Amino acid sequence: MVAEPLAHVRRAAAEFRSAGATPVAGHSAHVLLGVQDGILHDLGDFIDDYARHPRLRNDLGLLWLVTVDDHGPVRVEAVPLALDYCHTASSTRRSSVDHPPPPGCLRRMISRPSGGRGK
């Protein structure tokens, strides 16, 4: 897991966007890494089989719903998820969270390309 997109990943995403790709969706860091200019730097996990990292919050995720037409994406929605070991639930309905996210946590995590976690 990493706290922000690696430099070569940022460059590749920018090259895809310059070539006309939309959206560009990254994956592999296992945590949300932010959204910027049509780039979803990392989609996070949908099913988590890792121990929860207290700073990177890999137990939080988003289900991305993208509506497209002939010209590309017209709407993007993000549904908050709370991930347990090999179990996924809506974070708004989950009552068994041992470490609930602070209010606005997911919004801050996706508001900048570093995922809002800092270093």
C-alpha positions in Angstrom: 0.0 0.0 0.0 1.2 3.5 -0.8 -0.1 6.9 0.5 0.0 8.7 -2.9 0.3 7.8 -6.6 3.9 7.1 -7.6 5.5 9.5 -10.0 5.5 7.0 -13.0 1.9 6.2 -12.4 1.0 10.0 -12.4 2.9 10.4 -15.7 1.2 7.4 -17.3 -2.2 8.7 -16.2 -1.5 12.1 -17.7 -0.3 10.5 -20.9 -3.6 8.5 -21.2 -5.6 11.7 -20.6 -3.6 13.6 -23.2 -4.3 10.8 -25.7 -8.0 11.2 -25.0 -8.8 8.5 -22.5 -11.6 9.4 -20.1 -11.9 8.4 -17.4 -8.5 6.9 -16.4 -8.9 4.5 -13.5 -5.9 3.2 -11.6 -5.7 0.2 -9.3 -3.1 -1.7 -7.2 -2.4 0.6 -4.2 -5.4 -1.0 -2.3 -6.4 2.5 -0.9 -8.2 5.5 -2.3 -5.6 7.9 -3.8 -7.7 10.8 -5.0 -9.5 12.1 -8.1 -8.1 14.8 -10.4 -8.9 15.9 -13.9 -10.7 12.7 -15.0 -8.2 10.4 -13.3 -9.3 8.1 -10.5 -5.7 7.6 -9.1 -6.7 4.3 -7.4 -10.1 2.7 -7.1 -9.2 1.2 -3.7 -10.4 -2.3 -2.8 -13.9 -3.8 -3.1 -13.0 -6.8 -1.0 -10.3 -6.4 1.6 -8.0 -9.2 2.7 -5.4 -7.0 4.4 -5.1 -5.9 8.0 -6.5 -2.4 8.5 -3.8 0.3 8.3 -4.7 3.0 10.8 -3.4 5.9 8.7 -4.1 4.7 5.1 -7.6 3.5 6.0 -7.6 0.6 3.5 -10.8 -0.5 5.3 -12.7 2.4 3.5 -13.6 2.3 -0.1 -15.8 3.6 -2.8 -17.9 1.8 -5.4 -17.6 3.9 -8.5 -20.7 4.1 -10.7 -19.9 5.7 -14.1 -22.6 6.5 -16.6 -21.3 6.9 -20.1 -22.8 7.9 -23.5 -21.3 7.9 -27.0 -19.0 10.7 -26.0 -17.7 9.4 -22.7 -18.6 9.7 -19.0 -21.6 11.9 -18.2 -22.0 11.1 -14.5 -19.8 9.7 -11.8 -21.1 8.6 -8.4 -19.2 7.2 -5.5 -20.9 4.9 -2.9 -19.0 4.7 0.4 -18.0 1.2 1.5 -16.7 -0.2 4.7 -14.5 -3.2 4.3 -13.9 -6.1 6.8 -11.8 -9.1 6.1 -13.4 -10.5 2.9 -16.7 -8.7 3.6 -18.0 -5.4 2.1 -20.9 -3.3 3.3 -22.3 0.2 2.8 -20.4 2.4 5.2 -23.5 4.3 6.0 -25.4 1.2 7.2 -22.5 -0.6 8.9 -22.9 -0.9 12.6 -20.0 -3.2 13.4 -17.2 -0.8 12.5 -14.5 -1.0 15.3 -12.9 2.2 14.0 -15.5 4.3 12.3 -14.3 6.9 9.8 -14.5 10.5 11.1 -17.2 12.6 9.4 -16.1 13.7 6.0 -13.2 11.3 5.9 -13.9 9.8 2.5 -14.6 13.2 1.0 -11.2 14.4 2.1 -9.5 11.2 0.9 -10.6 11.7 -2.7 -10.4 15.5 -2.8 -6.7 15.5 -3.8 -4.4 13.1 -5.6 -2.5 12.1 -2.5 -5.8 10.7 -1.1 -5.8 13.3 1.7 -3.6 11.2 4.0 -0.5 13.2 4.1 2.8 11.7 4.9 
